Amino acid sequence: MSTVSVSPEATAPGTGRRGQLLLAVLLVAQFTVALDFSILNVALPDIGEGLGMSLSNLQWVVTVFALTSAGFTLLFGRVADLVGRRPMFLGGIVLLGASSLLGGLADDVTTVLVARVGQGLATAVLAPVAMALLTTSFPEGPQRQRAIGLGGAMLSAGFTVGAVLGGVLTGLLSWRWAFLINVPLCVVVLLAAPGLIPRHQERERARLDIGGTLTITTGLLALVYGVTSAGHNGWDSTGTLVSLAAAVVLLAAFWLIESRVEQPLVSPRVLRRPSVTWGNAGGLLTFTMFSAVIFLMTLYLQRVLGYSPLVTGLAFGVQGVTAFFAGVFAPKLIGRFGSSRATLTGGLVLQAAATGALLLAGDSRDSLALVVIATAVGGFAHVLSVVSFMVTATSGLSNQEQGLATGMTSLTQQVGITIGIPIMSAVATARIDSLSATSSPAAAVLGGTSHALAIDALIVLAGAIVIGFFLRRAARV
């Protein structure tokens, strides 16, 4: 478990011109990863038409990406601790660029799916490694909080820009550019990064925990597949139930292995830290519930108010702006309140309030203003919670543990985004089906989305109270 010697360059805080350039490169990488999450969603119908994919098969363009990005994140975050973050980061950028180029040039379904698997694997590498480089390049405190805040802002910007850019590129050029846009961004990062990321970094001389690796990876794959399958086939389908049951067994086996193995993939000691446990709980809560809110509001704006996809996308543009500013101002708020725990709890409460305000939306187009304002406030609260959970979950740990810690935060993010929509979609759909017999289609959708929003808001509020209590109690110990 000893570590190799560390050069002064590797441990120097990310200050000065070099530090700012490194920060810029890492932010561009995070922006590209976030862009990749959302840019293809709008282009899916055109991809299906261009390649002759059926609607049932089109879901796999999204599913294979979600499976690989979430399933391998924790593994690659740990591997980076062992082999070094520099080669992993550069390899991830090369893989993302190559996969995007392959997808843009694809002329059959198989090639597109292979490209999406490559993009998912690249994301599983880049998400934790870029975050680990942020946390280890800047000392704990205001500098690291600022870097994490900017990272959160770029993630939000990437998601928002991806949704808009996907529609613009697909409409003006071709769906292929939803893939190809990543290539120049990867080239820029690949040219700049080698001269900025230190060659010699802390790394552990440890064996990779094979048992833990197999159980956590397959367990996460089963979990993500089960939840995404439920969104398409229902929660009572055989495939969904078998996958979720397998996930429970595999994740339980993983925990038993980690408790007994000499060199675990995930140290139980780290996971037992309240800041790691409850910080990630807050992250999972905000990602799961807010991604569901955006989905529900998309359904509401188009199926109840009758707006086009373009107007719907523009309505969320304000939310993207406020979310970006939340990433910029979050470090200042953390400094003002003296604790990321307080801002995490406050962000979750504000997110719950904004979600609850959406219950006032009716079947009149006058409700558009309420939706824009409430989602804008919710977007600010969401990113405030995101930055706060990342600061909380990565604080007080050594550089050797940052790969694991940031792998956990990246895993939290990706699992939350993946499972939020299927879960709340099932809640809304069940209510819509029950109302369809006695109500108009628009009224049924309004009733279903309102029902799901109410549950969403209550879950976030209850979660905020529980997380705030345990984090406050841990701080007093």
C-alpha positions as CSV (number, residue, x, y, z in Angstrom):
1,M,0.0,0.0,0.0
2,S,3.0,2.3,0.0
3,T,3.2,5.0,-2.6
4,V,6.0,6.0,-4.9
5,S,7.8,9.3,-4.4
6,V,6.0,12.4,-5.6
7,S,7.6,15.2,-7.5
8,P,7.1,18.7,-6.3
9,E,5.3,19.5,-9.5
10,A,2.7,16.8,-8.8
11,T,1.8,18.2,-5.4
12,A,2.0,21.9,-6.2
13,P,-1.3,23.7,-5.9
14,G,-2.9,24.6,-9.2
15,T,-2.0,28.3,-9.0
16,G,-0.4,30.7,-11.4
17,R,-0.8,30.7,-15.2
18,R,-0.1,27.0,-15.5
19,G,-2.7,26.1,-12.9
20,Q,-5.3,28.3,-14.7
21,L,-4.5,26.6,-18.0
22,L,-4.8,23.2,-16.5
23,L,-8.2,24.2,-15.0
24,A,-9.3,25.4,-18.4
25,V,-8.4,22.1,-20.0
26,L,-10.1,20.1,-17.3
27,L,-13.2,22.2,-17.6
28,V,-13.3,21.8,-21.4
29,A,-13.1,18.0,-20.8
30,Q,-16.0,18.1,-18.4
31,F,-18.0,20.2,-20.7
32,T,-17.4,17.7,-23.5
33,V,-18.5,14.8,-21.3
34,A,-21.7,16.6,-20.3
35,L,-22.3,17.5,-23.9
36,D,-22.0,13.9,-24.9
37,F,-24.8,12.9,-22.4
38,S,-27.5,15.1,-23.9
39,I,-26.6,16.0,-27.5
40,L,-27.9,12.8,-29.1
41,N,-31.3,12.8,-27.4
42,V,-32.8,15.3,-29.8
43,A,-31.1,13.5,-32.8
44,L,-32.4,10.0,-32.0
45,P,-35.4,10.1,-34.4
46,D,-33.1,11.2,-37.3
47,I,-30.6,8.5,-36.4
48,G,-33.4,5.9,-36.5
49,E,-34.6,7.2,-39.9
50,G,-31.2,7.5,-41.4
51,L,-30.1,4.0,-40.4
52,G,-33.5,2.2,-40.5
53,M,-33.6,1.5,-36.8
54,S,-37.0,0.6,-35.3
55,L,-38.3,2.5,-32.3
56,S,-37.7,-0.5,-30.1
57,N,-34.1,-0.7,-31.1
58,L,-33.5,3.0,-31.0
59,Q,-33.5,2.9,-27.2
60,W,-30.2,1.0,-27.3
61,V,-28.4,4.1,-28.6
62,V,-29.1,5.6,-25.1
63,T,-29.0,2.4,-23.1
64,V,-25.6,1.1,-24.1
65,F,-24.1,4.4,-23.3
66,A,-25.8,4.5,-19.9
67,L,-24.7,0.9,-19.1
68,T,-21.0,1.4,-19.9
69,S,-20.7,4.9,-18.5
70,A,-22.3,4.0,-15.1
71,G,-21.1,0.4,-14.9
72,F,-17.3,1.2,-15.3
73,T,-17.0,4.6,-13.6
74,L,-15.9,3.3,-10.2
75,L,-13.5,0.8,-11.7
76,F,-11.7,3.3,-13.8
77,G,-11.6,5.9,-11.0
78,R,-9.7,3.2,-8.9
79,V,-7.5,2.1,-11.8
80,A,-6.4,5.7,-12.2
81,D,-5.2,5.6,-8.6
82,L,-3.1,2.6,-9.4
83,V,-1.6,3.4,-12.9
84,G,-1.7,7.2,-12.8
85,R,-4.4,9.8,-13.8
86,R,-2.4,11.4,-16.6
87,P,-2.3,8.3,-18.9
88,M,-5.9,7.5,-18.0
89,F,-7.1,11.0,-18.8
90,L,-5.2,11.2,-22.1
91,G,-6.4,7.7,-23.1
92,G,-10.0,8.6,-22.3
93,I,-9.8,11.7,-24.5
94,V,-8.4,9.6,-27.4
95,L,-11.2,7.0,-26.9
96,L,-13.9,9.7,-26.8
97,G,-12.6,11.4,-30.0
98,A,-12.2,8.1,-31.9
99,S,-15.6,6.8,-30.8
100,S,-17.2,10.1,-31.8
101,L,-15.5,10.0,-35.2
102,L,-16.7,6.4,-35.7
103,G,-20.2,7.3,-34.8
104,G,-20.2,10.2,-37.2
105,L,-19.1,8.1,-40.1
106,A,-21.3,5.1,-39.3
107,D,-23.5,3.7,-42.0
108,D,-25.1,0.8,-40.0
109,V,-26.7,0.2,-36.6
110,T,-23.9,-2.0,-35.3
111,T,-21.3,0.7,-35.8
112,V,-23.4,3.3,-34.1
113,L,-23.9,1.1,-31.1
114,V,-20.1,0.3,-30.9
115,A,-19.4,4.0,-31.1
116,R,-21.8,4.6,-28.2
117,V,-20.2,1.9,-26.1
118,G,-16.8,3.6,-26.8
119,Q,-18.2,6.9,-25.8
120,G,-19.7,5.4,-22.6
121,L,-16.3,3.8,-21.7
122,A,-14.6,7.1,-22.4
123,T,-17.0,8.9,-20.1
124,A,-16.5,6.3,-17.4
125,V,-12.8,7.2,-17.6
126,L,-13.0,11.0,-17.9
127,A,-15.7,11.8,-15.4
128,P,-13.8,10.5,-12.3
129,V,-10.3,11.2,-13.6
130,A,-11.0,14.8,-14.6
131,M,-12.6,15.4,-11.2
132,A,-9.7,13.7,-9.4
133,L,-7.3,16.0,-11.2
134,L,-9.3,19.0,-10.1
135,T,-9.3,18.0,-6.5
136,T,-5.6,17.0,-6.4
137,S,-4.4,20.0,-8.3
138,F,-5.9,22.5,-6.0
139,P,-5.5,22.6,-2.2
140,E,-8.6,21.9,-0.1
141,G,-10.4,25.1,0.7
142,P,-11.4,28.1,-1.4
143,Q,-9.3,27.2,-4.4
144,R,-10.6,23.7,-4.7
145,Q,-14.2,24.9,-4.0
146,R,-13.8,27.4,-6.9
147,A,-12.5,24.7,-9.2
148,I,-15.3,22.3,-8.3
149,G,-17.8,25.1,-8.7
150,L,-16.6,25.9,-12.2
151,G,-16.7,22.2,-12.9
152,G,-20.3,22.1,-11.9
153,A,-21.1,25.1,-14.0
154,M,-19.5,23.5,-17.1
155,L,-21.4,20.3,-16.5
156,S,-24.6,22.2,-16.4
157,A,-23.6,24.2,-19.5
158,G,-22.7,21.0,-21.3
159,F,-26.1,19.4,-20.6
160,T,-28.0,22.5,-21.7
161,V,-25.9,23.3,-24.7
162,G,-26.0,19.7,-25.8
163,A,-29.8,19.7,-25.8
164,V,-29.9,22.9,-27.9
165,L,-26.9,22.1,-30.1
166,G,-28.2,18.6,-30.9
167,G,-31.4,20.1,-32.4
168,V,-29.6,22.8,-34.3
169,L,-26.9,20.5,-35.8
170,T,-29.4,17.8,-36.7
171,G,-31.8,20.4,-38.2
172,L,-29.2,22.4,-40.2
173,L,-26.7,19.7,-41.1
174,S,-27.1,16.0,-40.1
175,W,-27.4,13.8,-37.0
176,R,-23.8,12.8,-37.7
177,W,-22.6,16.1,-36.4
178,A,-24.1,15.3,-33.0
179,F,-21.2,12.8,-32.9
180,L,-18.6,14.7,-34.9
181,I,-18.8,17.9,-32.8
182,N,-16.8,16.1,-30.1
183,V,-13.8,15.5,-32.3
184,P,-12.4,19.0,-32.4
185,L,-13.0,19.5,-28.7
186,C,-11.0,16.3,-28.0
187,V,-8.2,17.4,-30.3
188,V,-7.9,20.7,-28.4
189,V,-7.8,19.0,-25.1
190,L,-5.3,16.3,-26.4
191,L,-2.9,19.0,-27.7
192,A,-3.0,21.1,-24.5
193,A,-3.2,18.5,-21.7
194,P,0.2,16.7,-22.0
195,G,2.1,19.8,-21.2
196,L,-0.1,20.7,-18.3
197,I,-0.8,17.5,-16.4
198,P,2.3,16.4,-14.3
199,R,3.9,13.2,-15.5
200,H,4.7,11.9,-12.0
201,Q,1.8,11.6,-9.7
202,E,0.9,9.7,-6.5
203,R,-0.1,6.2,-7.3
204,E,-0.5,3.1,-5.1
205,R,1.5,0.0,-5.4
206,A,-1.4,-2.3,-4.9
207,R,-3.1,-5.2,-6.7
208,L,-6.5,-4.6,-8.3
209,D,-9.2,-6.3,-6.3
210,I,-10.5,-8.7,-9.0
211,G,-13.5,-10.1,-7.0
212,G,-14.6,-6.6,-6.1
213,T,-14.1,-5.4,-9.6
214,L,-16.2,-8.1,-11.1
215,T,-19.1,-7.9,-8.6
216,I,-19.4,-4.1,-8.6
217,T,-19.1,-3.8,-12.4
218,T,-21.6,-6.5,-13.1
219,G,-23.8,-5.3,-10.3
220,L,-24.0,-1.8,-11.6
221,L,-24.6,-3.0,-15.1
222,A,-27.5,-5.1,-13.9
223,L,-28.9,-2.2,-11.9
224,V,-28.8,0.3,-14.7
225,Y,-30.1,-2.2,-17.2
226,G,-32.9,-3.2,-14.8
227,V,-34.0,0.4,-14.3
228,T,-33.8,1.4,-17.9
229,S,-35.6,-1.8,-18.9
230,A,-38.4,-0.8,-16.5
231,G,-38.8,2.5,-18.3
232,H,-39.5,0.6,-21.5
233,N,-41.0,-2.7,-20.5
234,G,-42.5,-2.0,-17.1
235,W,-41.4,-2.8,-13.5
236,D,-43.2,-6.1,-13.5
237,S,-41.5,-7.5,-16.6
238,T,-39.3,-10.6,-16.3
239,G,-36.2,-8.9,-17.6
240,T,-36.5,-6.0,-15.2
241,L,-37.1,-8.2,-12.1
242,V,-34.3,-10.6,-13.0
243,S,-31.8,-7.7,-13.6
244,L,-32.7,-5.9,-10.3
245,A,-32.5,-9.1,-8.3
246,A,-29.1,-9.8,-9.8
247,A,-28.0,-6.3,-9.0
248,V,-29.0,-6.7,-5.3
249,V,-27.1,-10.1,-5.0
250,L,-24.0,-8.8,-6.8
251,L,-23.8,-5.5,-4.8
252,A,-24.3,-7.4,-1.6
253,A,-21.5,-9.8,-2.6
254,F,-19.3,-6.8,-3.4
255,W,-19.8,-5.3,0.1
256,L,-18.9,-8.7,1.7
257,I,-15.8,-9.0,-0.5
258,E,-14.6,-5.4,0.3
259,S,-15.1,-6.0,4.0
260,R,-12.6,-9.0,3.9
261,V,-10.1,-8.5,1.1
262,E,-6.7,-7.1,2.1
263,Q,-6.6,-4.4,-0.7
264,P,-10.2,-3.6,-1.6
265,L,-11.3,-1.8,-4.7
266,V,-13.4,0.5,-2.4
267,S,-12.2,0.9,1.1
268,P,-15.0,0.4,3.6
269,R,-13.2,2.9,5.8
270,V,-13.7,5.6,3.2
271,L,-17.3,4.7,2.6
272,R,-18.1,4.8,6.3
273,R,-17.0,8.5,6.5
274,P,-20.2,10.5,7.0
275,S,-19.1,13.1,4.5
276,V,-18.7,10.5,1.8
277,T,-21.8,8.6,2.6
278,W,-24.2,11.5,3.1
279,G,-22.6,13.7,0.6
280,N,-23.1,11.1,-2.1
281,A,-26.7,10.5,-0.8
282,G,-27.4,14.2,-1.4
283,G,-25.8,14.0,-4.9
284,L,-27.9,10.9,-5.8
285,L,-31.1,12.7,-4.5
286,T,-30.6,15.9,-6.5
287,F,-29.6,14.2,-9.7
288,T,-32.3,11.6,-9.6
289,M,-35.1,14.0,-8.8
290,F,-34.1,17.0,-10.9
291,S,-33.6,15.0,-14.1
292,A,-37.1,13.6,-13.5
293,V,-38.4,17.2,-13.2
294,I,-37.0,18.2,-16.5
295,F,-38.5,15.1,-18.1
296,L,-41.9,15.7,-16.5
297,M,-41.9,19.4,-17.6
298,T,-41.0,18.4,-21.2
299,L,-44.0,16.1,-21.1
300,Y,-46.2,18.8,-19.7
301,L,-45.2,21.6,-22.1
302,Q,-45.7,19.4,-25.1
303,R,-48.6,17.2,-24.2
304,V,-50.6,19.6,-22.0
305,L,-49.8,23.1,-23.3
306,G,-49.1,21.9,-26.9
307,Y,-45.7,23.6,-27.4
308,S,-43.2,22.4,-30.0
309,P,-39.9,20.8,-29.1
310,L,-38.1,24.0,-30.1
311,V,-40.1,26.2,-27.7
312,T,-39.8,23.5,-25.0
313,G,-36.0,23.6,-25.4
314,L,-35.9,27.4,-25.3
315,A,-38.1,27.4,-22.1
316,F,-35.3,25.4,-20.4
317,G,-32.7,27.9,-21.6
318,V,-33.2,30.2,-18.6
319,Q,-32.7,27.2,-16.3
320,G,-29.4,26.5,-18.0
321,V,-28.3,30.1,-17.3
322,T,-29.2,30.1,-13.7
323,A,-27.6,26.7,-13.2
324,F,-24.4,28.0,-14.7
325,F,-24.3,30.9,-12.3
326,A,-25.0,28.6,-9.5
327,G,-21.7,26.8,-10.3
328,V,-19.9,30.1,-10.3
329,F,-21.4,31.4,-7.0
330,A,-21.6,28.2,-5.1
331,P,-18.0,28.4,-3.7
332,K,-18.8,31.9,-2.4
333,L,-21.9,30.7,-0.7
334,I,-20.0,27.7,0.8
335,G,-17.4,30.2,2.1
336,R,-20.1,32.5,3.5
337,F,-21.9,29.8,5.4
338,G,-18.6,28.2,6.3
339,S,-19.7,24.7,5.3
340,S,-20.6,22.7,2.2
341,R,-23.0,20.7,4.4
342,A,-25.2,23.8,5.0
343,T,-25.3,24.7,1.3
344,L,-26.1,21.1,0.4
345,T,-29.0,21.0,2.7
346,G,-30.2,24.4,1.7
347,G,-29.9,23.6,-2.0
348,L,-32.0,20.5,-1.6
349,V,-34.7,22.4,0.3
350,L,-34.8,25.1,-2.4
351,Q,-35.0,22.4,-5.1
352,A,-37.9,20.8,-3.3
353,A,-39.7,24.2,-3.0
354,A,-39.1,24.9,-6.8
355,T,-40.5,21.5,-7.7
356,G,-43.5,22.1,-5.4
357,A,-44.2,25.4,-7.1
358,L,-44.7,23.6,-10.4
359,L,-47.9,22.0,-8.9
360,L,-49.5,25.4,-9.5
361,A,-49.2,25.0,-13.3
362,G,-52.5,24.4,-15.0
363,D,-53.8,23.7,-18.5
364,S,-53.5,27.3,-19.7
365,R,-50.5,28.7,-21.6
366,D,-50.3,31.4,-19.0
367,S,-48.5,28.7,-16.9
368,L,-45.4,28.9,-19.1
369,A,-44.0,31.8,-17.1
370,L,-44.4,29.8,-13.9
371,V,-42.6,26.9,-15.4
372,V,-39.7,29.0,-16.7
373,I,-39.3,30.7,-13.3
374,A,-39.7,27.6,-11.2
375,T,-37.3,25.5,-13.3
376,A,-34.8,28.4,-13.3
377,V,-34.9,28.5,-9.5
378,G,-34.7,24.7,-9.5
379,G,-31.7,24.7,-11.8
380,F,-29.9,27.1,-9.5
381,A,-30.7,24.9,-6.5
382,H,-29.7,21.7,-8.3
383,V,-26.2,22.9,-9.2
384,L,-25.7,24.5,-5.8
385,S,-26.5,21.0,-4.4
386,V,-24.2,19.3,-7.0
387,V,-21.2,21.5,-6.1
388,S,-21.9,21.2,-2.4
389,F,-22.1,17.4,-2.5
390,M,-18.9,17.2,-4.5
391,V,-17.0,19.4,-2.0
392,T,-18.5,17.4,0.9
393,A,-17.8,14.0,-0.5
394,T,-14.2,14.7,-1.5
395,S,-13.0,16.7,1.5
396,G,-10.7,15.4,4.2
397,L,-9.3,12.6,2.0
398,S,-5.7,12.1,0.9
399,N,-4.6,12.4,-2.7
400,Q,-4.4,8.6,-2.9
401,E,-8.1,8.4,-2.1
402,Q,-9.3,11.1,-4.5
403,G,-9.6,8.7,-7.4
404,L,-12.0,6.6,-5.3
405,A,-13.8,9.6,-3.9
406,T,-14.3,11.3,-7.3
407,G,-15.2,7.9,-8.9
408,M,-18.0,7.7,-6.3
409,T,-19.2,11.2,-7.1
410,S,-19.2,10.5,-10.8
411,L,-21.0,7.2,-10.3
412,T,-23.6,9.0,-8.2
413,Q,-24.1,11.5,-10.9
414,Q,-24.5,9.0,-13.7
415,V,-26.7,6.5,-11.8
416,G,-28.9,9.4,-10.7
417,I,-29.4,10.7,-14.2
418,T,-30.0,7.2,-15.5
419,I,-32.6,6.0,-12.9
420,G,-34.5,9.3,-12.2
421,I,-36.5,9.4,-15.4
422,P,-37.6,5.7,-15.5
423,I,-38.7,5.8,-11.9
424,M,-40.7,9.0,-12.0
425,S,-42.0,8.2,-15.5
426,A,-43.5,5.1,-14.1
427,V,-45.2,7.1,-11.3
428,A,-46.6,9.6,-13.8
429,T,-47.6,6.9,-16.3
430,A,-49.6,4.9,-13.7
431,R,-51.5,8.0,-12.7
432,I,-52.1,9.0,-16.3
433,D,-53.5,5.5,-17.1
434,S,-55.9,5.7,-14.1
435,L,-57.2,9.1,-15.3
436,S,-57.5,8.3,-19.0
437,A,-60.9,6.6,-18.7
438,T,-62.5,9.7,-17.2
439,S,-60.4,12.6,-18.4
440,S,-59.2,14.1,-21.7
441,P,-55.6,13.1,-22.8
442,A,-54.3,16.6,-21.8
443,A,-56.0,16.5,-18.4
444,A,-54.8,13.0,-17.7
445,V,-51.2,14.0,-18.5
446,L,-51.6,17.1,-16.3
447,G,-52.8,14.9,-13.4
448,G,-50.0,12.4,-13.9
449,T,-47.2,15.0,-14.0
450,S,-48.6,16.8,-11.0
451,H,-48.8,13.6,-9.0
452,A,-45.2,12.7,-9.9
453,L,-44.0,16.3,-9.1
454,A,-45.6,16.1,-5.7
455,I,-43.9,12.9,-4.8
456,D,-40.6,14.3,-6.2
457,A,-40.8,17.4,-4.0
458,L,-41.7,15.4,-0.9
459,I,-38.8,12.9,-1.4
460,V,-36.3,15.8,-1.9
461,L,-37.6,17.6,1.2
462,A,-37.5,14.5,3.4
463,G,-34.0,13.6,2.0
464,A,-32.7,17.1,2.8
465,I,-33.9,16.8,6.4
466,V,-32.3,13.4,6.9
467,I,-29.0,14.3,5.2
468,G,-28.8,17.6,7.0
469,F,-29.3,15.9,10.3
470,F,-26.6,13.3,9.9
471,L,-24.1,15.7,8.4
472,R,-24.7,18.1,11.3
473,R,-24.3,15.3,13.9
474,A,-21.1,14.1,12.2
475,A,-19.7,17.6,12.3
476,R,-20.2,17.7,16.1
477,V,-18.4,14.4,16.8
